[in-house]
Each structure stands twice: as structure tokens, then as C-alpha cells.
Amino acid sequence: MHLFHLDGLGSAEHRVIAEPSHFQLYREIIPSFHLHSKMGLSGQRLRQIRGELKLYWSQVTDLDTCCKHLEQLLSEQPILNT
């Protein structure tokens, strides 16, 4: 029979956990995070914007077309949250 003792791993204050390489950058941008409602955008409007951007990123549309569609979306009356 084999027994394992957890103290054999060392105490928690002696173990060092490495931070991911971009951890400090992430910590710097966290204060800039805001809710979409603060920008006056509904969830539905954000999904429409994301859809347009996905078309551009997948090279289905070009930059000019994407910008035109985004301008149209952002100039329309806001969609009420339901």
C-alpha cells in the first residue's frame, strides 16, 4: 500500500505560479471595459455589427462595403431592449 502526503508538494507560499505573458497588458485594459448599453447599443444591434464584421473578416465583403453597412446600422434608430 502507498500513501501520499500533500505536504510533500511544499507550502502554498513557496510555490510560484507564472503569469501568462500578456497578463500585465490585460490588467491595464480592464478599466476600459464597459457595457454595450453604456454606448447606447442593444444586444441585437451588437449582433448585427458583429455579423457585418464577420463577413469582412472572412473576406466575403470588402472594407468599403463593410463600412457602408456599419454606417447604416449605426445611423438607424436604436432597437429597444426587449
SEMI-341218 format. One record per residue (C-alpha): residue number from 0; residue in one letter; chain; x, y, z negated. Coordinates in steps of 0.02 Angstrom, whole numbers. Last residue first. Layout:
[NUM 'a' 'A' [X Y Z]]
...
***
This chain:
[81 't' 'A' [-1850 2178 1259]]
[80 'n' 'A' [-1711 2306 1274]]
[79 'l' 'A' [-1766 2443 1393]]
[78 'i' 'A' [-1676 2448 1559]]
[77 'p' 'A' [-1595 2616 1587]]
[76 'q' 'A' [-1649 2715 1740]]
[75 'e' 'A' [-1533 2686 1886]]
[74 's' 'A' [-1369 2783 1906]]
[73 'l' 'A' [-1263 2645 1829]]
[72 'l' 'A' [-1329 2510 1944]]
[71 'q' 'A' [-1311 2617 2100]]
[70 'e' 'A' [-1133 2666 2053]]
[69 'l' 'A' [-1092 2483 2020]]
[68 'h' 'A' [-1160 2435 2192]]
[67 'k' 'A' [-1057 2570 2277]]
[66 'c' 'A' [-901 2521 2180]]
[65 'c' 'A' [-921 2338 2228]]
[64 't' 'A' [-946 2381 2411]]
[63 'd' 'A' [-790 2490 2412]]
[62 'l' 'A' [-686 2359 2321]]
[61 'd' 'A' [-728 2217 2441]]
[60 't' 'A' [-860 2084 2414]]
[59 'v' 'A' [-847 1894 2404]]
[58 'q' 'A' [-668 1912 2344]]
[57 's' 'A' [-697 1807 2187]]
[56 'w' 'A' [-652 1960 2082]]
[55 'y' 'A' [-772 2068 2183]]
[54 'l' 'A' [-920 1949 2164]]
[53 'k' 'A' [-878 1928 1980]]
[52 'l' 'A' [-878 2117 1959]]
[51 'e' 'A' [-1053 2130 2031]]
[50 'g' 'A' [-1115 1993 1915]]
[49 'r' 'A' [-1033 2076 1765]]
[48 'i' 'A' [-1123 2238 1806]]
[47 'q' 'A' [-1290 2146 1817]]
[46 'r' 'A' [-1254 2057 1652]]
[45 'l' 'A' [-1214 2225 1572]]
[44 'r' 'A' [-1380 2294 1633]]
[43 'q' 'A' [-1472 2146 1556]]
[42 'g' 'A' [-1384 2168 1390]]
[41 's' 'A' [-1437 2349 1386]]
[40 'l' 'A' [-1316 2490 1414]]
[39 'g' 'A' [-1319 2656 1320]]
[38 'm' 'A' [-1132 2651 1286]]
[37 'k' 'A' [-1168 2623 1100]]
[36 's' 'A' [-1285 2482 1152]]
[35 'h' 'A' [-1136 2392 1226]]
[34 'l' 'A' [-1064 2377 1051]]
[33 'h' 'A' [-891 2448 1024]]
[32 'f' 'A' [-712 2382 1018]]
[31 's' 'A' [-581 2521 1012]]
[30 'p' 'A' [-532 2480 833]]
[29 'i' 'A' [-482 2304 891]]
[28 'i' 'A' [-355 2370 1017]]
[27 'e' 'A' [-205 2381 899]]
[26 'r' 'A' [-235 2212 817]]
[25 'y' 'A' [-238 2129 988]]
[24 'l' 'A' [-72 2210 1033]]
[23 'q' 'A' [1 2146 870]]
[22 'f' 'A' [-58 1968 907]]
[21 'h' 'A' [13 1963 1083]]
[20 's' 'A' [149 1833 1048]]
[19 'p' 'A' [38 1725 938]]
[18 'e' 'A' [84 1737 754]]
[17 'a' 'A' [195 1603 679]]
[16 'i' 'A' [136 1521 519]]
[15 'v' 'A' [268 1515 383]]
[14 'r' 'A' [254 1387 244]]
[13 'h' 'A' [334 1437 80]]
[12 'e' 'A' [179 1522 9]]
[11 'a' 'A' [74 1367 44]]
[10 's' 'A' [181 1252 -60]]
[9 'g' 'A' [276 1112 20]]
[8 'l' 'A' [215 965 125]]
[7 'g' 'A' [262 840 -12]]
[6 'd' 'A' [132 922 -123]]
[5 'l' 'A' [1 827 -22]]
[4 'h' 'A' [59 659 -90]]
[3 'f' 'A' [43 508 21]]
[2 'l' 'A' [22 332 -47]]
[1 'h' 'A' [67 175 48]]
[0 'm' 'A' [0 0 0]]
***
